[in-house]
Amino acid sequence: MIAVQLRRHRAAPPGADTPSLIITASVDAGPQLVGRPFPITLTLTTPTGRPMPKVTVAARRPAWPSTRAPPGRSRSPPWSGPGTPASRTSASAPDLPAQRYGIATRNLPDGWVYGSAAEQRGDGSDPGPSVPLRAVRPLSEKLHVTGSFDRGTYQVGDPVQVTFTLANVSGGDLHGVTAGCDRFGGEDHLLGWPDWAVATPATIDLAAGESRTFTETGTVPSAAPAYGGFYAACDFGIDPGPADGRPELNLFGHVPAPPGPTGGVIYHDGNNNYTVDAGEAITGTAVELLDRVDGSVTATAVSDAQGHVAFGTVPAGPSSVRVDGWRPVDGDGGTLLVGSCWNCGEEWALRYQR
């Protein structure tokens, strides 16, 4: 179990370079919703009792009612399945009013994930109430998924043949695997996926070591020209099960469209606050713009003294950024959109680490 405990704050050593564990708290609507930050100190221990580095996180009481999901956290189905205990975590949050708090974590150390939510009434006392949360190893360590479109460039309304392979790389059988796609309702997402063989409520069973390949058909959406392309984003899981840690498949295709501009900032987010603070910009570094469809380099640039990268006018379509000597923090670094869509060409900010 992961025990999350409300206690008085004890500061961690300044400048500690430690793994990140983020605790967020939400309360009922009322005058106490001032968005005031409060410090949280986390001490992690492995299942064998070996201490891990201390982690200090600046958390904030967000200004939304506890009955609503925080922005960007729309996919969080409940889960209470079996799993392997991870570590014990102590979190301090001083000066909290007596309210019912929603407790959630993300970016657990060493790849652990959890998909359940917890609520606890806390008054900032020391020691405060302890809330057990179950963490498990991600399903992506057992199930690998690969796939492809049948070609690189299409027109609106064209059929798209999608081939993907599910491989059970674990030592045990997997039962009830299903696919969920287009989680965020993108207008440029491939159409027709709900009719696929592995889409809910259909399920797939895989014996230990077994691989199965599926070929499905979708349709290029009418909005694709504004984005210079379209995509298919699917994750594969076993329900009930955690939302995080599922194997994901992201595929991209081109649709002809005029070129457009793109640029943004690259930085090393040393304190994990998703803000480019002083000293965090990655400066004077070679940067490449990659086509997400075929992986080719479509533009190059060098970041300036503020970490800004200006690629100028580049081919329309989905792209990603590769930074010399750095690797993305957030998955594959995200997808940049170049085209005439409402958010195409917006300035971006991407996080990287050594």
N, C-alpha and C positions, 0 to 999 in steps of 0.2 A: 504494500500500500504506500501511497504518498500522503503523509500527514501534513495538512496545511494548517498552521496555527497562527492566530492573531496574538502578537506579543509586543512589548515595548521594543523600540528600535535600538540595536547596537551596531554601530557603524563598521563597515568593512574597510580594509586597507585601501586608501585612495589609489586610483590608477590600476587596480588589479585587473589583469587580462584573464577573464574567467568565462565559462560557458554561460549562456543566457537562459534564464527561466523567468517568465513574465507572469505575474499575478494581476488580474484586473478585478475590480469590485464595482458593482452597480447597486444603487439603492432606490427606494421608492421615490416618486416625484415629491418635491417639497423645497423649502427654502435652503436646506442643507446642500443642495446640488450646486456647489460653487466651483466645481472642477479643480479643487485645491490639491496639489500633489502631496503625496506622503511617501516616505522611504520604506522600502521593504528589504529586509536582509534574509537571505536564504542560505542555510548550511545543508549541503547534500552529503548523503552517505550511501555507499554501494550496498547491495544485498549482503555482502560478507562483512559489513561494518567498517570498511576502509573509508576514511574521510575523503571528501572531494573538496575542491576549492570553494571558498565562500563567494557568494554572488550577491551583489547589491543592485537593486533595480529601482528606478524612480517610477512609481505607479501613480495613477491619477483616478480620482473618483469621477467617472464620466457623467455627463448631464443627460442621461436617458433613463427612463423607468426600467426597473428590473424585469418587467414583463416583455420588454422588447430586446431583440438580439442586437449587440453592438455592431456598428457599421463594419462591413467586410467580414462578418462572422455568421453569414446566413446559413451555412451548412453545418449543423451540429445535432444530428439525430441522437437520441438517448441510446445508451448501451450498458448492459450489465453482464456481459459474457465473461468466461473464465480467462485468466491471463497470469503471467509471471510477475511477481512483485518486482518493482524497480528500485526505488530508494526512498529514504525518509527525508522530508523537506520541512524546514521550519521557516515560516514567513512572519515578519513583524510589520504591524501597521498601527502606529500609535495615534491617539487622539481621535479615534473613530466614534461617532455617535452611535447610540444603541439603535441599530437598524438590522433588517435582514439583508445580507449581502450575497450576491451571486459570485462564486469563485470559479475562475477558469485559468488554465495555463496553456502555454504553447512554447515551442522550441525547447522541449525537454532535452536534457543532456543525453548523449550517446545514442540518439535515434529513438528513444522511447516515445510512445504516443499514448494518449488516452482520449476517450470520446464521451465520457459522462460529465454531467454538470453537477454542481453541488451548491446548496444554499446553507447559510449558517447565520444565526443571530449572534452578533458580537458587540461588545461594549468597550473594547480596547484594554480590558484588564490583563494582568500578567500573572499566571499564564492564561491565555484565552482559550476558546473552544477549539478542539481538534477535529478536523474534517478529513476522513479517509477517502482517497481517490485512487482507483486502480489503474496502473500503467501496464502496457503490454508491448511486446516487440511488434513492429509494423508488418502488415501482411505482405508488403513489397519484398520482404526477405524470403518469402515462401513462393510467391506468385510473380513471375516475370511476364510482361506484355510487350510485344513489338508489333508494328504495323506499317502500312504504306497505302497511298493512293495509286491508282493505275497509271497516272501520268502527272505532269507538273503544271500544265496550263489548260484552262477550261473557259467556257462561255456560260453566261447565266442560263439555267435550266438544263445544262448538260448532266447526264448521269455520271456518277462517280463510283467506281468500284473500289471498295475498301477491303483490304486483306489484313487480318491481324491474327497473331498467334499467342495463345496462353500456355505458359509452361510452368508446371508445378515442380519447383526445384527443391522442395522440402522432402523430408523422409516419411511424411504421412499423407493420407488422402485429404483432398479438399472437396467439400460438398457445398452446393448452393451458391456458386459464384455468379454474380450478376453484374451488368454494366449500367452505369448512369452517365449520360452525356449532357452537354449544354447546360451546366449547372447554373449559369448566370444569364441565360436567355439572350445570347448574342445574336443580333440580326444577321451577322455574317457567318453563322455556324451552319455546317452541312445539315440539310434537311433529310428527314426520313429515318433517323436512327431508332425511334421507338419501335419500329417493326423488325429490328434485328433479332437474331436468334438468342443473344445473351442479354437482351434488354429485359428489365423487370416487367412481368413476373416470371419470365423464363429463367431457368438456372442451369448451370453447367457443373458437372462433377469431374474432377481430375484425380486419377490415382497418383500415388507417389512416383515422381519422375516422368509423368505423362505430359505430352504436349498436344494441343489441338489447334488447328488452323481454321479460321472462318473467313468466308468471303461474303460481304454484304454490299448493298447498293444504296447510295444517297443521291441528293440532287443539289446542284449549285444554287444558293439563294439569290434572290433578286437584288439584295443590297451589296453583293460582292464587289461590283465595280467601284463603289465609293471607298473601299478598303484596299483595292488592288489585289484582292484575293479572298479566300475563305478558309475555314479551319474546322477540324473535328477535335473536340476535347472530351475524353471519356476517362472515367476511373472505374476500377473493378474491385468489388468487395464481397464480403459475406455478411448478410444481415441476420440477426442484429450484430453490429460490429462497429468499431470506431470509424469516424469520418476521416481522420488523419491517418497517414501511413499506408494508404491504398496505392497499388501500382497505377500509374497514369499513362495515357496515350494521347499525344498532341501531334496532329498531322496538319499540314498546310498545303494549299494549292493557289496558283496564280490565276487572276482574271485580268486581261489587258486594261490599263488605266494610265493616265498621264503621270509623270514623275512629280515629286514634291519635296519639301525641305524636312530635315529632322536634325535635332540637336538636344543636348542636355548636359547633365553633370554626373561625373563618376566620383565616388567617395568611399572611404573606409569608415564605417559607422562604429567607432571604437566603443561608444557607450550604448549602442543599440536603441537609440531614441528616434531613428528614422528622420534625422535632421542633419544637415551638413553643418557641423560645428567647426570652430576654429581649429585648423591643423588636420582636418579630416579629408579635405579635397585631395584627389590623386592628380598630381600636376606633372606636366612635361612628359607624358607617357603616350606611347603609340597605341592607337585604338582602331579597330576594324569593325565595319558594319557588315553583318553576314545575312545572306538571304536564308530565311527559315525554310524555304522549299527545297533548295538543293545544296545549301551550305556554302555557296560561293561568296567571295568577298566583293561587295558592290561599292565600297568607299573606304577611305582611310583618312585619319586625322591625328593630331597630337593635342592632348588636353592642355589648356592654358593655366595660368597661375591660380585661377579659381576652380580648377577642375572641370571647366566647361569644354565641351566638345561640339564643334560645328562641322557637320558633314556636308552642308550645302544641299543642293538639289540631287536627289537620288531616285532610283527606280521605285515605283509604287509597289506596295505589298508588305507582308509581314517580315520583319527583320529582328536581329538581336545584335548585341554589342560584345565584342571580345577585347579585353584589356590586357596588354602585354605584361606578364608577370603576376597577374591577379586572376582570381576565380570568383564567380558570382556567389553572393550570400544566399539569395532567394531563388532556389532552384536553378533553372538555366538562365537566370538573369531577366526573364520576362520577354514579352514580345512588343516591339515598337511598331506602330502603325503609320504608314506613309500613304496618303491618298487624299480624298476630298471629304471623308467622314467628319463628323462633328468634333472628334477629338484627335484626328490624324494631324500630325505635325506639331502637337503640343510638346513643350519642353519636358524632358523626363529627368529623373534622378535615380541612379542605379547604385546599389551597394556591392562592394567587392571586398575580398579578403585574400591574404597571402596563402 
